[in-house]
Amino acid sequence: FFFFPLSSPSRTHKQQAEVFFTMTMMSARALLATLLLSAASAWQAPQAVNHQVSDNARRSLLVNTPIFAISSFATVANAATDTSNLKFTTSSSGLQYADVKEGSSSTPSPTDGQIVSIDYVMSTTGARYGSKIYSTVDAGAPYRWKLGEGSTIPGLEEAVKGMSPGGIRRVIIPSKLAYQSASATPISIIQECENGKGLGPIPPVETAVGEFQRFKNIYCNPDRQYQPDLVMDVKLYGKRN
């Protein structure tokens, strides 16, 4: 606030009123600016933390969601319907995984250079209105790629390499093993992601418009402060040459 003598022998009443009005407005503006700055700081500081808290809560809910409710793997014989007791393992890279159904022990896990085929349900911990993004089961179109060729996110490749055909695994993939690079510079990488290209799996632009838009808003968005974890249910099929 500003304080100064308002009365002076050389000032008329009108001049004194004008000075008083001017100084009052200046004081009010200064106070308002201070209040706005304090409010902005108080709102911005915890924003990222609040997002992370919400993500953790949604991830906890997803982790304990029954496999059928999330993935509709209705054709899988004896698949677990209650995942509340799943024990997750965390790898050195940060990937978390738990086997809902063990695969064939007589068939080795896939290695680099092999073509693999999976069904998956992709969910996210970063959506307020529902977590599911896309399901190859619903689409009737398994996802196929060659391991180690660099076309698929590292977290999914790591998860599949530890599975046996016929197995179902729930994985929690941190952003650094998922699409973090898709929302970073250079701009060409962002544009690839926005056009449905780049590291897979990505919901198909032509046949899953709504799902792709949902994916793009979360994982191809350079204005987003952070990238949420992926939660994926994965079923691995047999070896394909």
N, C-alpha and C positions, 0 to 999 in steps of 0.2 A: 504494500500500500504506500501511497505517497502522502506526506504530510508537509504542509507549508502554510504560512500566514495568508489568509484569504482577504483580510481587510488591510487597506492602505489608504492614507490620506489622498493619494493621487488617483485612486480608483473610484469609479462611480458604482452604484449598487448593481447596475446592469453588467458592468465589467466583472465585478466580483461573482455574480451569479454565473456568468459564462465560464470563468476560471473554475469555479466549483464543479460545474457540470462536466467540463473537460477532464478534470482530474478524477472525478468519480468514475467516468467511463474508462479511463486508463487503468484505474485500480481494478475495476470489474473485469476488464479484458485480461489483465495479468493473472487474476485469480482463476478465471475460467481456463486459461492456457495451462496453468499449473495442475488443475483438477483433471483436465483432459489427458495430460501427459502421464499423470499418476495412474489414471484408469487404463490407458493403453499399455503401460508397463505391466500392470497387474494382470491384464488379460493375456498378453502375449507370452509372458514368462512361462506359465504352466501349460501352454497350449500343446506343445509336443509331448510333455509328460502325460497330459490327460489323454491324448491319442494313444499313447503306449499302454496306459492303464486299461482303456477300452479294448485295445487289441488283445491284451493278456486275458481279459475276461471272456472275449469271444473265442479265443483259442482254447481256453479251458473248456468251454461249452462244446466246441467242435470235437475236441479230443475224446470226450465222453459220449458223443452221439453214436447210437447204434449204427453199424455198418450198412444195414439195409436202408435206414432212413436217409443216409447221406448218399449212397451209391446205387441202390436198387440192383445189387448183384443177385437178382432173384434166381438165377440159373445155377448158382454155385452151391453144390451140395455141401451140407454141413458147415456152411460159413457161419462164423460167430455173429450172433445178433446182439450181444451185450459186450461193449468194449470198455466198460467202466473199470475193468481190472487189467487193462493193457499196461504192460511195463515198457516204457520207452527207453531206448538206448540213444545216447548222443555221441556221434562220431567226432573225430578230431577237427573236422571241417565245420561242425556246428549243426549238421543234419540230425534230426531226431526221427526215429522210426520204431515201429512196433508191428510184429507180424500177427495179423488177425487169423490167418490160415497158412499153415506151412505148405510149401510146394513139394514136388516129388524129390525125395532124397537121392534117387538113382540118377537124376539128371543134373549135371553141373550148372552152376550159375553162368549167365552169358558173359562174354568178354569182348574187348574192343575188336571191331571188325565184323562182328555178327549183327545181323538184322534182327531186331526184337519187335514184338507186337504186344501192346498192352491195352487194356481198358482202364480208364481213370475217371474219377470225379474230382474236379478242381474246385476248391473252396478258398475263401480268403478270410483273414482275421480283420480286415480293414474296411468292411462294409457295414453300415448301420442297419440297412433294411434287407436282411437275409445274407447268408454267407456263400451260398452255392453260386458258381460262375458257369460251369459247363460240364457236361457228362458225355463221354463217348458211348456209354451204355444207352443213354436215351437216344442218341443220334444213330446208333447202330453202325458206328464207324470207328473201329480201333485205331489207335495211333501207332505208326510204324516208323522206325528210323534205324540207321546204322550206328551202333555204339562207337563213340570216340571220334566221330567225324566233325563234331562241333556244331551240329544243327539243333541240339537240345540243351536245355538248361542243365548245368552241372549237378544240381541237387537231385534231379530225377535220374540222371545217368548213375550217380552213386547209389541211389536207392535200388535201382533195378539190378545192378551188378552183384548185390548181396542177396538176391532172391533166387528161388528155384521155380521152374515153370509150374503153373497151377496155384502158386501162392498169392495171397492178398496181403498187402502191407499198407499201413497208414503212415504217412510221412509228413513231417513239419519242416518246410524248406525256408530258411531265412533268406532275406532279400539278396544277400551277396552270392547265394547259390541259385538265384532265380532270375528275376528280370531287372535287377538294379541298373545294369548298364543300358537298358532300353530307354530309361528316362533321363539319362545323362548325355552330356555332349560326346561326340559331335552331333550336330543336328540331323545328319543323315541316318544315324542309328534310331533316333526318335521317330523320324518319318517312316522308316521301315516298320517299326512296331505299330505305328498308327495306321499303316496300310495292311496290317495283318501278316507281315513278313518278319524276318529275324528269328531269334531263338525260339524254338517251340517247346512245349505245345502251346498253340494259340487257337482259340475258337475260330472256325472257318468263317470268313467274312461273308461269303455268299449264302450259306445255308443256316447260319446262326447269328443273325444280325444283332439281335438284342443281347445275346451272350457276349459277342465280340465287343459291343459298345461298353458293356459293363467291365470287361477285361481292360479295354483301352483306357477308360477313365481312371482305373486304379493303377495299372502297371506301365502305361505309356505316357504318363502325365508328368512333364518336367516341372510343373508348378506345385506338385505335391511335396510336402516337407520330408516325407519318409516313404518307404515301401513296406507294406505289411507282409507278414509271413504267408506262405501258401500252406494249405492243408490238403493233401491229396490221398485218396484211396486208390491203390494201384493193384490191378490183377495182371500177372505176367503169363503170357501164353508160351507154348513150346518153341523150340529152336526153329528158326527160318534162315535158310542160306541166302 
